[in-house]
Amino acid sequence: MPRMGVSKDKLEGRKPLPSGFYEFRCDGFKPKASKDKNSTNFNPQLKVINNAQGLNDEFIFFNLNSNAGWIMKDFVHCLGLQMEVDGDQAFMPGNFKEDPNDSENVEKYKYEGPMVGRTGRVEIGVRKDDKNKDQSYVKQLLCKVPGCVEKHSTDLK
């Protein structure tokens, strides 16, 4: 049987995106329950676009937790959309459809709505992870809602 392998430089994992501002496209979501099962990480699938340094299609990691409403608002505004308010609840535009055969499994939820295909701008920072390696993170989401007067986070460390 032949041996299977990879180049040694692939063993290190992905290199972090350099600090700076990036345009991205939202290609969907891969929701997952948080470790404590008390919230949902929506895991938007964000890809770099229109990048002069050749970083197009690089993935931007951003988990977007349901317990962080202010960050959800910033994310929705970054795409040029507004949160949908119904009574005392605010929702991201669109819906997550349950799998009828496994309605309790958030990992099988499928998003349907206007955020897919939308573009936004984000500032990426670089920090050390728990193994002292560089990792990129979303520092801020830049609002593109015309005339917005909301306060948005500028350092999401």
VMD Tcl script that builds the backbone (N, CA, C; Angstrom):
set m [mol new atoms 471]
animate dup $m
set s [atomselect $m all]
$s set {name element resname resid chain x y z} {
  {N N MET 1 A 0.841 -1.169 0.000}
  {CA C MET 1 A 0.000 0.000 0.000}
  {C C MET 1 A 0.893 1.242 0.000}
  {N N PRO 2 A 0.576 2.251 -0.829}
  {CA C PRO 2 A 1.413 3.464 -0.861}
  {C C PRO 2 A 1.241 4.285 0.413}
  {N N ARG 3 A 2.282 5.016 0.762}
  {CA C ARG 3 A 2.220 5.905 1.928}
  {C C ARG 3 A 1.578 7.223 1.528}
  {N N MET 4 A 0.799 7.763 2.437}
  {CA C MET 4 A 0.127 9.038 2.182}
  {C C MET 4 A 0.819 10.110 3.012}
  {N N GLY 5 A 1.005 11.274 2.447}
  {CA C GLY 5 A 1.671 12.342 3.175}
  {C C GLY 5 A 1.301 13.709 2.633}
  {N N VAL 6 A 1.843 14.703 3.291}
  {CA C VAL 6 A 1.650 16.088 2.882}
  {C C VAL 6 A 2.981 16.820 3.020}
  {N N SER 7 A 3.060 17.945 2.382}
  {CA C SER 7 A 4.236 18.795 2.505}
  {C C SER 7 A 4.391 19.229 3.959}
  {N N LYS 8 A 5.630 19.310 4.463}
  {CA C LYS 8 A 5.867 19.695 5.858}
  {C C LYS 8 A 5.301 21.065 6.190}
  {N N ASP 9 A 5.284 21.984 5.206}
  {CA C ASP 9 A 4.750 23.319 5.504}
  {C C ASP 9 A 3.240 23.290 5.740}
  {N N LYS 10 A 2.551 22.244 5.313}
  {CA C LYS 10 A 1.110 22.107 5.565}
  {C C LYS 10 A 0.824 21.628 6.989}
  {N N LEU 11 A 1.830 21.148 7.705}
  {CA C LEU 11 A 1.633 20.672 9.072}
  {C C LEU 11 A 1.412 21.812 10.058}
  {N N GLU 12 A 1.805 22.999 9.711}
  {CA C GLU 12 A 1.691 24.149 10.601}
  {C C GLU 12 A 0.289 24.738 10.642}
  {N N GLY 13 A -0.565 24.385 9.722}
  {CA C GLY 13 A -1.893 24.979 9.674}
  {C C GLY 13 A -1.883 26.264 8.868}
  {N N ARG 14 A -3.042 26.901 8.813}
  {CA C ARG 14 A -3.183 28.133 8.044}
  {C C ARG 14 A -2.411 29.272 8.683}
  {N N LYS 15 A -1.820 30.086 7.869}
  {CA C LYS 15 A -1.188 31.301 8.367}
  {C C LYS 15 A -2.290 32.327 8.633}
  {N N PRO 16 A -2.143 33.131 9.691}
  {CA C PRO 16 A -3.179 34.135 9.965}
  {C C PRO 16 A -3.196 35.206 8.886}
  {N N LEU 17 A -4.363 35.777 8.671}
  {CA C LEU 17 A -4.447 36.928 7.782}
  {C C LEU 17 A -3.667 38.072 8.422}
  {N N PRO 18 A -2.940 38.841 7.641}
  {CA C PRO 18 A -2.255 40.008 8.209}
  {C C PRO 18 A -3.275 41.026 8.736}
  {N N SER 19 A -2.876 41.797 9.741}
  {CA C SER 19 A -3.739 42.861 10.267}
  {C C SER 19 A -4.108 43.806 9.144}
  {N N GLY 20 A -5.308 44.312 9.194}
  {CA C GLY 20 A -5.747 45.281 8.196}
  {C C GLY 20 A -7.225 45.166 7.911}
  {N N PHE 21 A -7.661 45.895 6.918}
  {CA C PHE 21 A -9.067 45.933 6.534}
  {C C PHE 21 A -9.287 45.039 5.320}
  {N N TYR 22 A -10.388 44.293 5.356}
  {CA C TYR 22 A -10.707 43.346 4.293}
  {C C TYR 22 A -12.173 43.451 3.917}
  {N N GLU 23 A -12.435 43.275 2.642}
  {CA C GLU 23 A -13.803 43.118 2.177}
  {C C GLU 23 A -14.084 41.621 2.171}
  {N N PHE 24 A -15.314 41.243 2.520}
  {CA C PHE 24 A -15.660 39.827 2.550}
  {C C PHE 24 A -17.063 39.607 1.984}
  {N N ARG 25 A -17.338 38.347 1.690}
  {CA C ARG 25 A -18.665 37.903 1.266}
  {C C ARG 25 A -19.140 36.856 2.261}
  {N N CYS 26 A -20.399 36.936 2.655}
  {CA C CYS 26 A -20.995 35.934 3.542}
  {C C CYS 26 A -21.582 34.818 2.677}
  {N N ASP 27 A -21.018 33.622 2.791}
  {CA C ASP 27 A -21.467 32.491 1.980}
  {C C ASP 27 A -22.464 31.590 2.705}
  {N N GLY 28 A -22.817 31.908 3.938}
  {CA C GLY 28 A -23.770 31.106 4.684}
  {C C GLY 28 A -23.328 30.948 6.121}
  {N N PHE 29 A -23.880 29.949 6.793}
  {CA C PHE 29 A -23.617 29.711 8.210}
  {C C PHE 29 A -23.473 28.216 8.471}
  {N N LYS 30 A -22.666 27.882 9.460}
  {CA C LYS 30 A -22.547 26.506 9.936}
  {C C LYS 30 A -22.769 26.525 11.450}
  {N N PRO 31 A -24.033 26.605 11.867}
  {CA C PRO 31 A -24.314 26.738 13.302}
  {C C PRO 31 A -23.894 25.501 14.091}
  {N N LYS 32 A -23.531 25.765 15.337}
  {CA C LYS 32 A -23.121 24.695 16.245}
  {C C LYS 32 A -23.461 25.134 17.664}
  {N N ALA 33 A -23.917 24.214 18.478}
  {CA C ALA 33 A -24.204 24.529 19.877}
  {C C ALA 33 A -22.893 24.866 20.585}
  {N N SER 34 A -22.971 25.820 21.510}
  {CA C SER 34 A -21.788 26.141 22.312}
  {C C SER 34 A -21.446 24.943 23.198}
  {N N LYS 35 A -20.264 24.961 23.775}
  {CA C LYS 35 A -19.835 23.846 24.631}
  {C C LYS 35 A -20.809 23.588 25.770}
  {N N ASP 36 A -21.348 24.660 26.370}
  {CA C ASP 36 A -22.280 24.483 27.491}
  {C C ASP 36 A -23.725 24.240 27.029}
  {N N LYS 37 A -23.948 24.252 25.723}
  {CA C LYS 37 A -25.267 23.999 25.115}
  {C C LYS 37 A -26.308 25.071 25.439}
  {N N ASN 38 A -25.864 26.216 25.983}
  {CA C ASN 38 A -26.793 27.288 26.348}
  {C C ASN 38 A -26.900 28.383 25.295}
  {N N SER 39 A -26.133 28.257 24.213}
  {CA C SER 39 A -26.178 29.253 23.151}
  {C C SER 39 A -25.748 28.580 21.849}
  {N N THR 40 A -25.811 29.362 20.779}
  {CA C THR 40 A -25.441 28.856 19.453}
  {C C THR 40 A -24.326 29.710 18.876}
  {N N ASN 41 A -23.301 29.065 18.332}
  {CA C ASN 41 A -22.290 29.741 17.531}
  {C C ASN 41 A -22.747 29.612 16.088}
  {N N PHE 42 A -23.072 30.735 15.452}
  {CA C PHE 42 A -23.611 30.699 14.093}
  {C C PHE 42 A -22.545 30.402 13.044}
  {N N ASN 43 A -21.296 30.687 13.337}
  {CA C ASN 43 A -20.187 30.414 12.427}
  {C C ASN 43 A -20.457 30.868 10.994}
  {N N PRO 44 A -20.583 32.186 10.778}
  {CA C PRO 44 A -20.771 32.649 9.404}
  {C C PRO 44 A -19.561 32.273 8.557}
  {N N GLN 45 A -19.822 31.871 7.332}
  {CA C GLN 45 A -18.773 31.473 6.406}
  {C C GLN 45 A -18.380 32.704 5.600}
  {N N LEU 46 A -17.277 33.335 5.999}
  {CA C LEU 46 A -16.831 34.595 5.413}
  {C C LEU 46 A -15.579 34.368 4.586}
  {N N LYS 47 A -15.589 34.867 3.369}
  {CA C LYS 47 A -14.445 34.729 2.459}
  {C C LYS 47 A -13.974 36.105 2.016}
  {N N VAL 48 A -12.663 36.316 2.020}
  {CA C VAL 48 A -12.060 37.560 1.549}
  {C C VAL 48 A -12.327 37.701 0.050}
  {N N ILE 49 A -12.699 38.921 -0.360}
  {CA C ILE 49 A -12.900 39.229 -1.782}
  {C C ILE 49 A -12.194 40.537 -2.118}
  {N N ASN 50 A -11.967 40.764 -3.401}
  {CA C ASN 50 A -11.407 42.023 -3.915}
  {C C ASN 50 A -10.127 42.434 -3.195}
  {N N ASN 51 A -9.229 41.489 -2.968}
  {CA C ASN 51 A -8.006 41.760 -2.228}
  {C C ASN 51 A -6.811 41.894 -3.173}
  {N N ALA 52 A -6.150 43.037 -3.130}
  {CA C ALA 52 A -5.025 43.309 -4.021}
  {C C ALA 52 A -3.782 42.480 -3.691}
  {N N GLN 53 A -3.695 41.926 -2.464}
  {CA C GLN 53 A -2.529 41.134 -2.060}
  {C C GLN 53 A -2.699 39.642 -2.389}
  {N N GLY 54 A -3.717 39.287 -3.128}
  {CA C GLY 54 A -3.907 37.901 -3.533}
  {C C GLY 54 A -4.492 37.002 -2.450}
  {N N LEU 55 A -5.198 37.568 -1.490}
  {CA C LEU 55 A -5.771 36.772 -0.400}
  {C C LEU 55 A -7.246 36.434 -0.631}
  {N N ASN 56 A -7.703 36.587 -1.875}
  {CA C ASN 56 A -9.093 36.251 -2.180}
  {C C ASN 56 A -9.391 34.805 -1.813}
  {N N ASP 57 A -10.592 34.583 -1.326}
  {CA C ASP 57 A -11.108 33.271 -0.921}
  {C C ASP 57 A -10.515 32.754 0.382}
  {N N GLU 58 A -9.660 33.541 1.044}
  {CA C GLU 58 A -9.193 33.146 2.378}
  {C C GLU 58 A -10.381 33.227 3.332}
  {N N PHE 59 A -10.447 32.291 4.236}
  {CA C PHE 59 A -11.541 32.207 5.197}
  {C C PHE 59 A -11.273 33.161 6.370}
  {N N ILE 60 A -12.304 33.865 6.804}
  {CA C ILE 60 A -12.227 34.715 7.992}
  {C C ILE 60 A -13.007 34.004 9.088}
  {N N PHE 61 A -12.330 33.571 10.149}
  {CA C PHE 61 A -13.002 32.874 11.238}
  {C C PHE 61 A -13.716 33.871 12.146}
  {N N PHE 62 A -15.000 33.604 12.395}
  {CA C PHE 62 A -15.809 34.465 13.253}
  {C C PHE 62 A -16.999 33.632 13.709}
  {N N ASN 63 A -17.093 33.303 15.023}
  {CA C ASN 63 A -18.139 32.351 15.404}
  {C C ASN 63 A -19.506 32.977 15.675}
  {N N LEU 64 A -19.639 34.219 16.049}
  {CA C LEU 64 A -20.895 34.935 16.215}
  {C C LEU 64 A -21.878 34.182 17.115}
  {N N ASN 65 A -21.747 34.386 18.413}
  {CA C ASN 65 A -22.548 33.661 19.389}
  {C C ASN 65 A -23.891 34.347 19.662}
  {N N SER 66 A -24.920 33.540 19.859}
  {CA C SER 66 A -26.274 34.064 20.087}
  {C C SER 66 A -26.413 34.830 21.397}
  {N N ASN 67 A -25.482 34.693 22.322}
  {CA C ASN 67 A -25.532 35.446 23.576}
  {C C ASN 67 A -24.899 36.834 23.464}
  {N N ALA 68 A -24.357 37.170 22.314}
  {CA C ALA 68 A -23.692 38.462 22.118}
  {C C ALA 68 A -24.502 39.303 21.130}
  {N N GLY 69 A -25.643 39.792 21.592}
  {CA C GLY 69 A -26.546 40.546 20.725}
  {C C GLY 69 A -25.910 41.763 20.080}
  {N N TRP 70 A -25.055 42.465 20.819}
  {CA C TRP 70 A -24.408 43.660 20.264}
  {C C TRP 70 A -23.492 43.296 19.103}
  {N N ILE 71 A -22.882 42.121 19.139}
  {CA C ILE 71 A -22.029 41.698 18.027}
  {C C ILE 71 A -22.894 41.221 16.855}
  {N N MET 72 A -24.011 40.568 17.165}
  {CA C MET 72 A -24.943 40.179 16.099}
  {C C MET 72 A -25.412 41.421 15.349}
  {N N LYS 73 A -25.756 42.487 16.097}
  {CA C LYS 73 A -26.189 43.738 15.464}
  {C C LYS 73 A -25.074 44.301 14.596}
  {N N ASP 74 A -23.847 44.329 15.122}
  {CA C ASP 74 A -22.715 44.837 14.337}
  {C C ASP 74 A -22.530 44.031 13.053}
  {N N PHE 75 A -22.679 42.699 13.151}
  {CA C PHE 75 A -22.519 41.835 11.977}
  {C C PHE 75 A -23.596 42.143 10.934}
  {N N VAL 76 A -24.835 42.224 11.363}
  {CA C VAL 76 A -25.937 42.503 10.445}
  {C C VAL 76 A -25.749 43.879 9.803}
  {N N HIS 77 A -25.368 44.883 10.591}
  {CA C HIS 77 A -25.124 46.224 10.058}
  {C C HIS 77 A -23.949 46.224 9.087}
  {N N CYS 78 A -22.964 45.404 9.346}
  {CA C CYS 78 A -21.802 45.303 8.469}
  {C C CYS 78 A -22.217 44.861 7.061}
  {N N LEU 79 A -23.294 44.097 6.995}
  {CA C LEU 79 A -23.811 43.639 5.698}
  {C C LEU 79 A -24.817 44.623 5.093}
  {N N GLY 80 A -25.017 45.756 5.780}
  {CA C GLY 80 A -25.930 46.778 5.276}
  {C C GLY 80 A -27.388 46.504 5.596}
  {N N LEU 81 A -27.633 45.603 6.536}
  {CA C LEU 81 A -28.997 45.230 6.913}
  {C C LEU 81 A -29.278 45.663 8.351}
  {N N GLN 82 A -30.537 45.532 8.770}
  {CA C GLN 82 A -30.951 45.877 10.127}
  {C C GLN 82 A -31.452 44.627 10.832}
  {N N MET 83 A -31.340 44.606 12.146}
  {CA C MET 83 A -31.966 43.555 12.946}
  {C C MET 83 A -33.480 43.711 12.795}
  {N N GLU 84 A -34.190 42.589 12.847}
  {CA C GLU 84 A -35.652 42.613 12.771}
  {C C GLU 84 A -36.199 42.527 14.183}
  {N N VAL 85 A -37.000 43.523 14.587}
  {CA C VAL 85 A -37.526 43.603 15.942}
  {C C VAL 85 A -38.976 43.127 15.941}
  {N N ASP 86 A -39.273 42.241 16.891}
  {CA C ASP 86 A -40.635 41.746 17.091}
  {C C ASP 86 A -40.901 41.774 18.595}
  {N N GLY 87 A -41.633 42.788 19.038}
  {CA C GLY 87 A -41.878 42.949 20.469}
  {C C GLY 87 A -40.584 43.268 21.191}
  {N N ASP 88 A -40.243 42.454 22.183}
  {CA C ASP 88 A -39.007 42.683 22.938}
  {C C ASP 88 A -37.857 41.805 22.455}
  {N N GLN 89 A -37.992 41.223 21.269}
  {CA C GLN 89 A -36.946 40.370 20.694}
  {C C GLN 89 A -36.401 40.991 19.411}
  {N N ALA 90 A -35.110 40.806 19.178}
  {CA C ALA 90 A -34.486 41.245 17.929}
  {C C ALA 90 A -33.855 40.028 17.261}
  {N N PHE 91 A -34.003 39.947 15.953}
  {CA C PHE 91 A -33.546 38.786 15.195}
  {C C PHE 91 A -32.689 39.213 14.017}
  {N N MET 92 A -31.744 38.359 13.654}
  {CA C MET 92 A -31.030 38.567 12.396}
  {C C MET 92 A -32.039 38.368 11.272}
  {N N PRO 93 A -31.901 39.098 10.165}
  {CA C PRO 93 A -32.841 38.913 9.064}
  {C C PRO 93 A -32.725 37.499 8.479}
  {N N GLY 94 A -33.850 36.951 8.067}
  {CA C GLY 94 A -33.878 35.600 7.523}
  {C C GLY 94 A -34.237 34.603 8.602}
  {N N ASN 95 A -34.165 33.334 8.262}
  {CA C ASN 95 A -34.531 32.263 9.178}
  {C C ASN 95 A -33.564 31.094 9.070}
  {N N PHE 96 A -33.461 30.387 10.178}
  {CA C PHE 96 A -32.740 29.116 10.180}
  {C C PHE 96 A -33.803 28.023 10.172}
  {N N LYS 97 A -33.807 27.211 9.125}
  {CA C LYS 97 A -34.792 26.133 8.990}
  {C C LYS 97 A -34.233 24.867 9.640}
  {N N GLU 98 A -35.069 24.254 10.470}
  {CA C GLU 98 A -34.689 23.007 11.138}
  {C C GLU 98 A -34.769 21.840 10.160}
  {N N ASP 99 A -33.989 20.815 10.418}
  {CA C ASP 99 A -34.117 19.557 9.697}
  {C C ASP 99 A -35.334 18.852 10.299}
  {N N PRO 100 A -36.373 18.552 9.509}
  {CA C PRO 100 A -37.572 17.943 10.080}
  {C C PRO 100 A -37.317 16.587 10.738}
  {N N ASN 101 A -36.238 15.931 10.360}
  {CA C ASN 101 A -35.919 14.624 10.945}
  {C C ASN 101 A -35.035 14.726 12.183}
  {N N ASP 102 A -34.512 15.931 12.443}
  {CA C ASP 102 A -33.599 16.114 13.577}
  {C C ASP 102 A -33.692 17.568 14.041}
  {N N SER 103 A -34.864 17.998 14.458}
  {CA C SER 103 A -35.135 19.412 14.736}
  {C C SER 103 A -34.354 19.976 15.915}
  {N N GLU 104 A -33.825 19.144 16.788}
  {CA C GLU 104 A -33.061 19.620 17.941}
  {C C GLU 104 A -31.585 19.854 17.612}
  {N N ASN 105 A -31.129 19.373 16.478}
  {CA C ASN 105 A -29.710 19.453 16.119}
  {C C ASN 105 A -29.438 20.751 15.354}
  {N N VAL 106 A -28.881 21.766 16.043}
  {CA C VAL 106 A -28.617 23.056 15.393}
  {C C VAL 106 A -27.605 22.939 14.268}
  {N N GLU 107 A -26.759 21.917 14.287}
  {CA C GLU 107 A -25.775 21.747 13.221}
  {C C GLU 107 A -26.433 21.430 11.880}
  {N N LYS 108 A -27.683 21.035 11.901}
  {CA C LYS 108 A -28.412 20.741 10.660}
  {C C LYS 108 A -29.322 21.879 10.230}
  {N N TYR 109 A -29.327 22.992 10.971}
  {CA C TYR 109 A -30.128 24.144 10.581}
  {C C TYR 109 A -29.551 24.741 9.295}
  {N N LYS 110 A -30.428 25.148 8.409}
  {CA C LYS 110 A -30.035 25.780 7.143}
  {C C LYS 110 A -30.576 27.203 7.123}
  {N N TYR 111 A -29.677 28.145 6.877}
  {CA C TYR 111 A -30.086 29.554 6.829}
  {C C TYR 111 A -30.710 29.871 5.478}
  {N N GLU 112 A -31.823 30.595 5.530}
  {CA C GLU 112 A -32.467 31.134 4.340}
  {C C GLU 112 A -32.718 32.606 4.597}
  {N N GLY 113 A -32.127 33.452 3.785}
  {CA C GLY 113 A -32.350 34.870 3.998}
  {C C GLY 113 A -31.374 35.748 3.258}
  {N N PRO 114 A -31.481 37.046 3.507}
  {CA C PRO 114 A -30.758 38.040 2.717}
  {C C PRO 114 A -29.269 38.199 3.046}
  {N N MET 115 A -28.782 37.562 4.108}
  {CA C MET 115 A -27.360 37.763 4.442}
  {C C MET 115 A -26.429 36.991 3.508}
  {N N VAL 116 A -26.900 35.887 2.942}
  {CA C VAL 116 A -26.065 35.093 2.038}
  {C C VAL 116 A -25.795 35.879 0.759}
  {N N GLY 117 A -24.530 35.966 0.404}
  {CA C GLY 117 A -24.117 36.692 -0.790}
  {C C GLY 117 A -23.840 38.159 -0.548}
  {N N ARG 118 A -24.211 38.684 0.619}
  {CA C ARG 118 A -23.953 40.089 0.933}
  {C C ARG 118 A -22.472 40.265 1.245}
  {N N THR 119 A -22.004 41.487 1.070}
  {CA C THR 119 A -20.610 41.793 1.352}
  {C C THR 119 A -20.510 42.813 2.469}
  {N N GLY 120 A -19.357 42.824 3.115}
  {CA C GLY 120 A -19.088 43.770 4.185}
  {C C GLY 120 A -17.602 44.020 4.293}
  {N N ARG 121 A -17.252 44.881 5.254}
  {CA C ARG 121 A -15.836 45.169 5.527}
  {C C ARG 121 A -15.574 44.882 6.984}
  {N N VAL 122 A -14.365 44.396 7.227}
  {CA C VAL 122 A -13.980 43.983 8.563}
  {C C VAL 122 A -12.529 44.407 8.787}
  {N N GLU 123 A -12.206 44.709 10.044}
  {CA C GLU 123 A -10.803 44.916 10.401}
  {C C GLU 123 A -10.329 43.658 11.106}
  {N N ILE 124 A -9.203 43.136 10.650}
  {CA C ILE 124 A -8.584 41.944 11.232}
  {C C ILE 124 A -7.402 42.380 12.081}
  {N N GLY 125 A -7.287 41.811 13.266}
  {CA C GLY 125 A -6.124 41.997 14.122}
  {C C GLY 125 A -5.408 40.663 14.266}
  {N N VAL 126 A -4.225 40.689 14.820}
  {CA C VAL 126 A -3.462 39.462 15.083}
  {C C VAL 126 A -3.099 39.452 16.562}
  {N N ARG 127 A -3.284 38.295 17.199}
  {CA C ARG 127 A -2.955 38.116 18.614}
  {C C ARG 127 A -2.336 36.734 18.787}
  {N N LYS 128 A -1.840 36.473 19.978}
  {CA C LYS 128 A -1.263 35.165 20.296}
  {C C LYS 128 A -2.362 34.232 20.808}
  {N N ASP 129 A -2.333 32.978 20.371}
  {CA C ASP 129 A -3.289 32.002 20.893}
  {C C ASP 129 A -2.716 31.351 22.147}
  {N N ASP 130 A -3.384 30.318 22.663}
  {CA C ASP 130 A -2.936 29.689 23.906}
  {C C ASP 130 A -1.633 28.902 23.750}
  {N N LYS 131 A -1.171 28.737 22.513}
  {CA C LYS 131 A 0.119 28.071 22.263}
  {C C LYS 131 A 1.175 29.081 21.823}
  {N N ASN 132 A 0.871 30.373 22.034}
  {CA C ASN 132 A 1.764 31.481 21.698}
  {C C ASN 132 A 2.046 31.599 20.194}
  {N N LYS 133 A 1.096 31.141 19.380}
  {CA C LYS 133 A 1.210 31.301 17.929}
  {C C LYS 133 A 0.285 32.417 17.494}
  {N N ASP 134 A 0.684 33.104 16.429}
  {CA C ASP 134 A -0.150 34.181 15.899}
  {C C ASP 134 A -1.464 33.627 15.371}
  {N N GLN 135 A -2.542 34.352 15.663}
  {CA C GLN 135 A -3.854 33.995 15.122}
  {C C GLN 135 A -4.579 35.285 14.781}
  {N N SER 136 A -5.270 35.281 13.658}
  {CA C SER 136 A -6.035 36.461 13.284}
  {C C SER 136 A -7.406 36.398 13.948}
  {N N TYR 137 A -7.996 37.563 14.169}
  {CA C TYR 137 A -9.326 37.649 14.765}
  {C C TYR 137 A -10.030 38.876 14.208}
  {N N VAL 138 A -11.345 38.877 14.267}
  {CA C VAL 138 A -12.124 40.024 13.825}
  {C C VAL 138 A -12.057 41.085 14.916}
  {N N LYS 139 A -11.422 42.195 14.591}
  {CA C LYS 139 A -11.283 43.295 15.545}
  {C C LYS 139 A -12.537 44.168 15.535}
  {N N GLN 140 A -13.046 44.455 14.343}
  {CA C GLN 140 A -14.286 45.212 14.251}
  {C C GLN 140 A -14.964 44.954 12.915}
  {N N LEU 141 A -16.279 45.115 12.942}
  {CA C LEU 141 A -17.116 44.997 11.763}
  {C C LEU 141 A -17.539 46.418 11.401}
  {N N LEU 142 A -17.334 46.816 10.163}
  {CA C LEU 142 A -17.603 48.194 9.764}
  {C C LEU 142 A -19.030 48.324 9.237}
  {N N CYS 143 A -19.789 49.203 9.850}
  {CA C CYS 143 A -21.197 49.392 9.517}
  {C C CYS 143 A -21.341 49.996 8.125}
  {N N LYS 144 A -22.291 49.468 7.362}
  {CA C LYS 144 A -22.599 50.087 6.065}
  {C C LYS 144 A -24.097 50.367 5.921}
  {N N VAL 145 A -24.763 50.574 7.068}
  {CA C VAL 145 A -26.157 51.007 7.054}
  {C C VAL 145 A -26.147 52.524 6.853}
  {N N PRO 146 A -26.741 53.006 5.768}
  {CA C PRO 146 A -26.741 54.457 5.525}
  {C C PRO 146 A -27.357 55.229 6.686}
  {N N GLY 147 A -26.647 56.276 7.144}
  {CA C GLY 147 A -27.142 57.147 8.197}
  {C C GLY 147 A -27.197 56.518 9.584}
  {N N CYS 148 A -26.539 55.400 9.785}
  {CA C CYS 148 A -26.592 54.712 11.075}
  {C C CYS 148 A -25.999 55.587 12.184}
  {N N VAL 149 A -26.694 55.634 13.320}
  {CA C VAL 149 A -26.211 56.381 14.477}
  {C C VAL 149 A -25.969 55.454 15.673}
  {N N GLU 150 A -26.053 54.141 15.438}
  {CA C GLU 150 A -25.805 53.152 16.494}
  {C C GLU 150 A -24.336 53.169 16.909}
  {N N LYS 151 A -24.073 52.806 18.148}
  {CA C LYS 151 A -22.698 52.655 18.609}
  {C C LYS 151 A -22.259 51.233 18.263}
  {N N HIS 152 A -21.117 51.115 17.592}
  {CA C HIS 152 A -20.587 49.801 17.199}
  {C C HIS 152 A -19.261 49.545 17.908}
  {N N SER 153 A -19.004 48.287 18.188}
  {CA C SER 153 A -17.755 47.896 18.856}
  {C C SER 153 A -16.566 48.148 17.936}
  {N N THR 154 A -15.454 48.578 18.534}
  {CA C THR 154 A -14.252 48.845 17.743}
  {C C THR 154 A -13.095 47.917 18.111}
  {N N ASP 155 A -13.274 47.065 19.118}
  {CA C ASP 155 A -12.243 46.084 19.454}
  {C C ASP 155 A -12.909 44.865 20.093}
  {N N LEU 156 A -13.176 43.857 19.283}
  {CA C LEU 156 A -13.907 42.672 19.723}
  {C C LEU 156 A -13.029 41.591 20.350}
  {N N LYS 157 A -11.829 41.938 20.796}
  {CA C LYS 157 A -10.943 40.942 21.405}
  {C C LYS 157 A -11.753 40.043 22.256}
}
mol reanalyze $m
mol bondsrecalc $m
mol representation Tube
mol addrep $m
